[in-house]
Amino acid sequence: MRSRTVTGGDGVVDGGPFARSCRVFLSFARESPEHVERVWQLYELLRDSGVDARADFVAAEERQDWARWTQQQMSSADRVLVIVSPEYKRRFEGTAAPGTGRGVRYEAHLIREHFYKDEETAMRKFLPVLLPGATAADIPDLFQPTSATHYVVSSLTPKGLRPLLRLLTGQPARVEPPLNPVIVLPREQNSPAAALRLLIGTGSQGADDELAGQLASLACSRAGVGALDVGLVAAPNGAAAVVPMISGRDVLGRWIRALHQQVRAVNGTRRGPRVQARLGLHRWVPQAGDEADSDLAAALADCEIARNYARSPRC
């Protein structure tokens, strides 16, 4: 259940470029002089505020066909304010004493017809209104007292009327901001990826570059991690092969074991200086702008080989 109330401000809401007049009909039960007086004060407040409120106060000064008059008023109104009270609910739902409240009973028939014909339009047209002293328990079930909006007039003053007046004159307290294009967010990962930096030293720079690339690529293939990009950069003690974006301990472990096997195989058939390989593990969290593996490889190659190692095995 939602009720519309506001606080703050003492005067009637100012007219603006979107303010509009509205014709309303007041449906209420004449259950006591005090209640009728409260409805009269609401009627006056509405008309003082520019709302074309209609009720049977003035019409009763002349002889009327009340059934016809009520039907005309309800059809011509933009909104019907259902002023709820205990007796109104009893008469509306047919539980009041027989012969009482014929006006409310007839209005109830008209309102039910509206709901039966077009429920969505009727929800907007018929507004349950609670004057001071009324509670949601006084709302007839047709108006969904616990699952639909009702309107509370906290006091019979311009301030207390303001929430209802905003609706009737088309001047909401809040308006929906414009919808902008969807912003593009950087990619994120739940856990850091692993980037490997392999140093190969044989004493020959050209051979080191070629061998580093071969070993890294063969290790990737043998570990079953696919054709990952390998970045080759110069290093003080040989060539460095940077293999970015290998994530997961299982994949990483297979890569390291496969690399060790490749180095041992090379050394087993190699004549001359043995291949010296050092493997470093750098933990990396993707940042905005890391769009290409080659850019990442170059960034990692600038890191000191000893930084952020989880282990540094030699082959």
Backbone hydrogen bonds, N-H to C=O, Kabsch-Sander energy under -0.5 kcal/mol:
donor,donor_aa,acceptor,acceptor_aa,energy
4,R,150,H,-1.3
5,T,3,S,-0.8
19,A,16,G,-1.2
20,R,169,T,-1.4
24,V,22,C,-0.5
24,V,52,D,-1.8
25,F,79,R,-1.8
26,L,54,R,-2.3
27,S,25,F,-0.6
27,S,81,L,-2.7
28,F,26,L,-0.6
31,E,29,A,-1.8
36,V,32,S,-2.3
37,E,33,P,-2.1
38,R,34,E,-1.9
39,V,35,H,-2.1
40,W,36,V,-2.2
41,Q,37,E,-2.2
42,L,38,R,-2.0
43,Y,39,V,-2.6
44,E,40,W,-2.5
45,L,41,Q,-2.5
46,L,42,L,-2.5
47,R,43,Y,-1.9
48,D,44,E,-2.7
49,S,45,L,-1.3
50,G,47,R,-1.4
51,V,46,L,-2.7
52,D,22,C,-2.0
53,A,51,V,-2.1
54,R,24,V,-2.3
59,A,55,A,-0.7
60,A,56,D,-1.6
61,E,58,V,-2.0
62,E,59,A,-1.7
66,W,64,Q,-1.0
69,W,65,D,-3.0
70,T,66,W,-2.7
71,Q,67,A,-2.1
72,Q,68,R,-2.3
73,Q,69,W,-2.6
74,M,70,T,-2.5
75,S,71,Q,-2.0
76,S,72,Q,-2.2
77,A,73,Q,-1.3
78,D,23,R,-2.5
79,R,23,R,-1.6
80,V,125,K,-3.2
81,L,25,F,-2.5
81,L,79,R,-0.5
82,V,80,V,-0.8
82,V,127,L,-2.4
83,I,27,S,-2.7
83,I,81,L,-1.0
84,V,82,V,-1.1
84,V,129,V,-1.8
85,S,138,D,-0.6
89,K,85,S,-2.3
90,R,86,P,-1.8
91,R,87,E,-2.6
92,F,88,Y,-2.9
93,E,89,K,-2.4
94,G,91,R,-0.7
95,T,90,R,-2.6
96,A,90,R,-1.1
100,T,97,A,-1.7
105,R,101,G,-2.4
106,Y,102,R,-2.4
107,E,103,G,-2.4
108,A,104,V,-2.5
109,H,105,R,-1.6
110,L,106,Y,-1.9
111,I,107,E,-2.7
112,R,108,A,-2.7
113,E,109,H,-1.8
114,H,110,L,-1.7
115,F,111,I,-2.2
116,Y,112,R,-2.6
117,K,113,E,-2.1
118,D,114,H,-2.7
122,A,118,D,-2.3
123,M,119,E,-2.2
124,R,120,E,-1.1
125,K,121,T,-1.7
126,F,122,A,-2.6
127,L,80,V,-2.7
127,L,125,K,-0.7
129,V,82,V,-2.8
130,L,151,Y,-3.0
131,L,129,V,-0.6
134,A,131,L,-2.5
138,D,135,T,-1.9
139,I,136,A,-1.7
143,F,140,P,-1.7
144,Q,141,D,-2.2
148,A,144,Q,-1.5
150,H,2,R,-1.9
151,Y,128,P,-2.5
152,V,4,R,-1.0
153,V,130,L,-2.8
153,V,151,Y,-0.6
154,S,152,V,-0.9
154,S,160,G,-0.8
157,T,155,S,-2.2
161,L,157,T,-1.9
162,R,158,P,-0.9
162,R,159,K,-0.7
164,L,161,L,-0.5
165,L,161,L,-2.5
166,R,162,R,-2.5
167,L,163,P,-1.3
168,L,164,L,-2.3
169,T,165,L,-2.1
170,G,167,L,-0.9
171,Q,166,R,-2.9
180,N,178,P,-0.6
185,L,183,I,-0.6
193,A,284,W,-2.4
194,A,246,I,-1.0
195,A,282,H,-2.3
196,L,243,V,-2.1
197,R,280,G,-2.4
198,L,196,L,-0.5
198,L,241,A,-2.7
199,L,197,R,-0.5
199,L,278,R,-3.1
200,I,198,L,-0.5
200,I,239,A,-2.5
201,G,276,Q,-2.2
208,D,204,S,-2.7
209,D,205,Q,-2.3
210,E,206,G,-2.0
211,L,207,A,-2.8
212,A,208,D,-2.8
213,G,209,D,-2.0
214,Q,210,E,-2.3
215,L,211,L,-3.0
216,A,212,A,-2.3
217,S,213,G,-2.4
218,L,214,Q,-2.8
219,A,215,L,-2.4
220,C,216,A,-2.1
221,S,217,S,-2.4
222,R,218,L,-2.8
223,A,219,A,-2.2
224,G,220,C,-0.7
224,G,221,S,-0.8
225,V,220,C,-2.1
228,L,226,G,-1.7
231,G,242,V,-2.5
232,L,230,V,-0.5
233,V,240,A,-2.3
235,A,238,G,-1.7
238,G,235,A,-1.5
239,A,200,I,-2.0
240,A,233,V,-2.6
241,A,198,L,-2.5
242,V,231,G,-3.0
242,V,240,A,-0.6
243,V,196,L,-2.5
243,V,241,A,-0.6
246,I,194,A,-2.6
247,S,245,M,-0.8
252,L,248,G,-2.3
253,G,249,R,-2.8
254,R,250,D,-2.2
255,W,251,V,-2.2
256,I,252,L,-2.3
257,R,253,G,-2.4
258,A,254,R,-2.6
259,L,255,W,-2.4
260,H,256,I,-2.4
261,Q,257,R,-2.0
262,Q,258,A,-2.0
263,V,259,L,-2.4
264,R,260,H,-2.4
265,A,261,Q,-2.2
266,V,262,Q,-2.2
267,N,263,V,-2.5
268,G,264,R,-1.9
269,T,265,A,-0.8
269,T,266,V,-0.9
270,R,266,V,-0.9
276,Q,201,G,-2.2
277,A,275,V,-0.6
278,R,199,L,-2.2
279,L,313,P,-1.5
280,G,197,R,-2.6
280,G,278,R,-0.5
281,L,311,R,-0.7
282,H,195,A,-2.8
282,H,280,G,-0.6
283,R,281,L,-0.5
283,R,308,N,-0.5
284,W,193,A,-2.3
290,D,287,Q,-2.0
291,E,289,G,-1.9
296,L,292,A,-1.9
297,A,293,D,-2.9
298,A,294,S,-2.2
299,A,295,D,-2.0
300,L,296,L,-2.6
301,A,297,A,-2.2
302,D,298,A,-0.9
302,D,299,A,-0.5
303,C,300,L,-1.4
307,R,304,E,-1.8
309,Y,306,A,-0.9
315,C,277,A,-1.4
